[in-house]
Amino acid sequence: MPTPKSQLSLRSRAAYRIGNAVARTGLGALMLLPYRWRVPVTGWVAARVLSPLAGFNRRTRRNLALVCPNLPEKEVRRMCRAVADNAARATIEQLSPPDFLKRAPDWTTSGKGWDAVAEALAQNRPVIVCSGHFGNYAAIRAAFLHQGHPMGGLYRRLANPYFNRHYAGKLTELGEPCMEQGMTGMRQVVRFLRSGGLLGILTDLHAHGGEELLFFGKPAVTSISTAEMALKFNALLVPGYAIRQPDGLSFHLELHAPIPHSDPLTMTQAINDDLEAMVRQHMDQWFWIHRRWKPWVSNGVVRGLPEG
């Protein structure tokens, strides 16, 4: 977890203040552009400039080499650009709530999950929509908000506390409550689910203390807490995805059939399998820039993909 602002040294605070000022200035310049240009321009800059400099291309290559070792080099290069482009588009879309929300009525939908969610909400039964860093997961929150069903969200606090304040505020505009991961956030989640709330959770990051499950056929440490909450509160557990369309700005939203209640490991593996199937259909829409297959300690032995 990021260090709380109260525990930061004066030097760290100064560095974060400068970083926040630079980021907010850059965002301010982007916000001057019309939305239909702002999003692709952000994607282009990230794919051609920021991603190579930040090492994201290298991370994408390592992940692809692990799980898709036979991809041709030409396709790997294309993936590096496309992944960075999509991730940057998703970021600027989330930081542009009014313009993003205006487009929600035009997005298309499919899947058995929509009727299941509507029925559960009508019965005041809690619902958890599980997704991953794919397409732009925030589009699902925007769509439910447009339908009159604000979706609560759980987010990871950014390391920079000054920019995090801006970031969290924007996420809140896409649906409330927006709860920070941690003990306080989990208590809020519990109260929210007990009240019959609609909650969105991303389940595809390496989770310390999670279980060794499979993703793309490789061991990947995964939190089982989402499945545990679904069981504890009798919540409907539905995989959901926002697939970016060829125009680069619109989405098709899929809510899949609910995952049957059984046990946390079985349910979480089903979540992984469902996401993997979607990623295989739209390889360049998942955030391959994340360290999904990080090393971890299992039975006293360090396992997983070596850091590089």
C-alpha positions in Angstrom: 0.0 0.0 0.0 1.2 3.6 -0.7 2.7 5.5 2.3 0.1 7.8 4.0 0.8 11.5 3.4 1.2 12.0 7.1 4.2 9.6 7.1 6.0 11.1 4.0 9.3 12.9 4.4 9.5 16.6 3.4 11.5 15.6 0.3 8.9 13.0 -0.7 6.1 15.5 -0.2 7.9 18.1 -2.4 8.5 15.5 -5.1 4.8 14.5 -5.1 3.7 18.1 -5.2 5.8 18.7 -8.2 4.6 15.5 -9.9 1.0 16.5 -9.2 1.6 19.9 -10.7 3.2 18.4 -13.8 0.4 15.9 -14.2 -2.4 18.4 -13.7 -0.8 20.8 -16.1 -0.6 18.1 -18.8 -4.2 17.0 -18.1 -5.3 20.6 -18.2 -3.8 20.9 -21.7 -5.5 17.7 -22.9 -8.9 18.9 -21.4 -8.7 21.9 -23.8 -9.2 19.4 -26.7 -12.6 18.3 -27.7 -13.3 14.8 -26.3 -13.3 13.1 -29.7 -9.7 14.3 -30.1 -8.6 14.2 -26.5 -9.0 10.4 -26.2 -7.1 9.4 -29.3 -4.3 12.0 -28.8 -3.8 10.7 -25.3 -3.6 7.2 -26.6 -1.1 8.2 -29.4 1.2 10.0 -27.0 1.2 7.0 -24.6 1.8 4.4 -27.3 4.6 6.3 -29.1 6.3 8.2 -26.2 5.3 7.4 -22.6 5.1 3.6 -22.8 8.5 3.0 -24.2 10.1 5.5 -21.8 8.3 4.0 -18.7 9.2 0.5 -19.6 5.6 -0.7 -20.2 6.6 -2.1 -23.6 9.2 -4.3 -21.9 6.7 -5.5 -19.4 4.1 -6.3 -22.1 6.8 -8.2 -24.0 7.7 -10.3 -20.9 4.1 -11.2 -20.2 3.4 -12.2 -23.8 6.6 -14.2 -23.9 5.4 -16.1 -20.8 1.9 -17.0 -21.9 2.0 -16.6 -25.7 5.6 -17.4 -26.7 4.8 -18.1 -30.3 3.5 -14.7 -31.2 5.3 -13.3 -34.2 7.5 -10.3 -33.5 5.4 -8.1 -35.7 2.3 -8.9 -33.7 4.2 -8.3 -30.4 5.2 -4.8 -31.6 1.6 -4.1 -32.6 0.4 -5.3 -29.2 2.9 -3.0 -27.3 1.4 0.0 -29.1 -2.2 -1.1 -28.9 -2.1 -2.0 -25.3 -0.6 1.3 -24.3 -3.0 3.2 -26.5 -6.0 1.5 -24.9 -4.8 1.9 -21.4 -4.2 5.6 -21.9 -7.6 6.1 -23.5 -9.2 4.4 -20.5 -7.4 6.7 -18.1 -8.3 9.9 -19.8 -11.9 8.7 -20.2 -12.1 8.1 -16.5 -10.7 11.6 -15.9 -13.3 13.1 -18.2 -16.6 12.0 -16.5 -19.0 14.5 -18.0 -18.0 13.7 -21.6 -17.7 10.0 -20.9 -21.1 9.7 -19.3 -22.8 11.6 -22.2 -21.9 8.7 -24.5 -23.3 5.9 -22.3 -26.8 5.9 -23.8 -25.3 5.0 -27.2 -23.3 1.9 -26.1 -24.7 -1.5 -27.0 -25.2 -4.4 -24.6 -25.5 -8.2 -24.6 -25.4 -11.2 -22.3 -27.6 -13.1 -19.8 -26.2 -11.1 -16.9 -28.3 -8.0 -17.6 -31.6 -9.7 -16.8 -30.1 -11.5 -13.8 -28.8 -8.2 -12.4 -32.1 -6.4 -12.9 -33.9 -9.2 -11.1 -31.5 -9.2 -8.2 -31.7 -5.4 -7.8 -35.5 -5.5 -7.9 -35.3 -8.0 -5.0 -32.8 -5.8 -3.1 -30.2 -8.6 -3.4 -26.6 -7.4 -3.5 -24.8 -7.7 -6.8 -21.0 -7.9 -7.5 -19.9 -7.3 -11.1 -16.4 -8.6 -11.4 -14.2 -7.4 -14.3 -10.6 -6.8 -15.1 -8.3 -4.2 -16.6 -9.8 -4.7 -20.0 -11.2 -2.3 -22.5 -12.5 0.4 -20.1 -14.1 -1.3 -17.2 -15.4 2.1 -16.0 -17.9 2.1 -18.9 -19.9 -0.5 -17.0 -20.2 1.9 -14.1 -21.2 4.7 -16.4 -23.9 2.5 -18.1 -25.5 1.5 -14.8 -25.4 5.1 -13.6 -27.2 6.1 -16.8 -29.8 3.4 -16.0 -30.4 4.9 -12.5 -28.3 2.3 -10.6 -25.1 3.9 -9.2 -22.4 1.3 -8.9 -20.0 1.4 -6.0 -16.4 0.9 -6.8 -13.3 -0.3 -4.9 -10.0 1.4 -6.0 -6.3 1.3 -5.2 -5.0 4.5 -3.8 -2.3 6.1 -5.9 1.2 6.7 -4.5 1.0 10.4 -5.1 -1.5 11.6 -2.4 -2.0 15.0 -4.1 -3.0 13.6 -7.5 -4.9 10.8 -5.8 -7.4 13.3 -4.4 -8.1 14.5 -8.0 -8.3 10.9 -9.3 -10.6 9.6 -6.6 -12.9 12.6 -7.1 -13.3 11.7 -10.8 -14.0 8.1 -10.0 -16.7 9.2 -7.7 -18.5 11.0 -10.5 -18.9 7.7 -12.3 -20.8 6.1 -9.4 -20.9 6.1 -5.6 -19.7 5.1 -3.2 -16.1 4.9 -4.3 -14.1 3.1 -1.6 -10.4 2.9 -1.1 -8.8 -0.6 -0.7 -7.8 -1.2 2.9 -9.5 -1.9 6.2 -11.7 1.2 6.1 -12.7 0.5 2.6 -13.6 -3.1 3.3 -15.8 -2.1 6.2 -17.6 0.3 3.8 -17.9 -2.6 1.2 -19.5 -4.8 3.8 -22.1 -2.2 4.8 -22.8 -1.5 1.1 -23.4 -5.2 0.2 -25.5 -5.8 3.3 -27.8 -2.9 2.1 -28.3 -4.6 -1.3 -25.7 -2.5 -3.2 -24.4 -2.9 -6.7 -20.6 -3.2 -6.6 -17.9 -3.3 -9.2 -14.6 -5.1 -8.5 -11.5 -5.7 -10.6 -10.0 -9.1 -9.8 -7.0 -9.5 -12.2 -4.1 -8.0 -10.3 -1.5 -9.9 -8.3 -2.8 -10.1 -4.7 -0.5 -10.6 -1.8 -2.0 -13.3 0.4 -4.1 -14.6 -2.5 -4.3 -18.1 -3.8 -2.3 -19.7 -6.5 -4.8 -20.2 -9.4 -4.4 -20.3 -13.1 -4.5 -17.5 -15.7 -3.5 -18.3 -19.3 -2.4 -21.6 -18.1 0.2 -20.2 -15.7 0.1 -19.9 -11.9 -1.1 -16.4 -10.9 -1.7 -15.3 -7.3 -5.4 -14.2 -7.1 -7.5 -12.8 -4.3 -10.5 -14.9 -3.5 -12.1 -12.2 -1.4 -14.6 -11.3 -4.1 -16.0 -14.9 -4.1 -16.0 -15.0 -0.3 -18.1 -11.8 -0.2 -20.5 -13.2 -2.7 -21.0 -16.3 -0.6 -21.2 -14.4 2.7 -23.8 -11.9 1.6 -25.6 -14.1 -1.0 -24.6 -11.6 -3.7 -25.1 -12.3 -7.4 -21.6 -12.6 -9.0 -21.6 -11.6 -12.6 -18.5 -11.2 -14.9 -18.8 -7.9 -16.9 -16.7 -6.4 -19.7 -16.6 -3.1 -21.7 -15.2 -3.9 -25.2 -13.7 -0.9 -27.0 -15.1 -0.6 -30.5 -13.2 0.1 -33.8 -14.0 3.8 -33.5 -11.8 3.9 -30.4 -14.5 5.8 -28.4 -17.6 3.6 -28.0 -18.1 0.3 -26.2 -20.1 -2.9 -26.3 -21.0 -4.0 -22.8 -21.3 -7.7 -22.0 -22.6 -9.1 -18.7 -22.1 -12.9 -18.7 -24.2 -15.5 -16.9 -23.8 -15.4 -13.1 -21.1 -17.6 -11.6 -22.8 -20.3 -9.5 -22.1 -20.3 -5.8 -19.9 -23.1 -4.7 -16.6 -22.4 -2.9 -14.2 -19.5 -3.1 -11.4 -21.3 -5.1 -13.8 -22.7 -7.7 -15.6 -19.5 -8.1 -12.4 -17.4 -8.4 -11.0 -19.8 -11.0 -14.2 -19.4 -12.9 -13.7 -15.6 -12.8 -10.1 -16.0 -14.1 -11.3 -18.4 -16.9 -14.1 -16.0 -18.0 -11.7 -13.1 -18.2 -9.1 -15.2 -20.1 -11.7 -16.1 -22.7 -12.5 -12.5 -23.2 -8.8 -11.5 -23.5 -8.2 -14.2 -26.0 -10.9 -12.7 -28.2 -9.5 -9.1 -27.8 -5.9 -9.5 -26.9 -4.9 -5.9 -27.2 -7.6 -4.7 -24.8 -6.2 -6.2 -21.7 -3.6 -4.3 -19.7 -0.6 -6.4 -20.3 1.5 -3.7 -18.7 0.6 -5.1 -15.2 2.8 -7.6 -13.3 0.1 -10.3 -13.3 2.6 -13.2 -12.9 4.8 -11.7 -10.2 7.1 -13.9 -8.1 5.6 -15.0 -4.8 6.6 -17.2 -1.8 4.8 -20.6 -1.7 5.8 -23.2 0.8 8.9 -21.2 1.6 10.0 -21.2 -2.1 10.0 -18.2 -4.4 7.9 -19.1 -7.4 6.6 -17.4 -10.5 8.0 -15.3 -13.3 11.4 -13.8 -12.4 11.5 -10.0 -12.3 13.5 -8.4 -15.0 
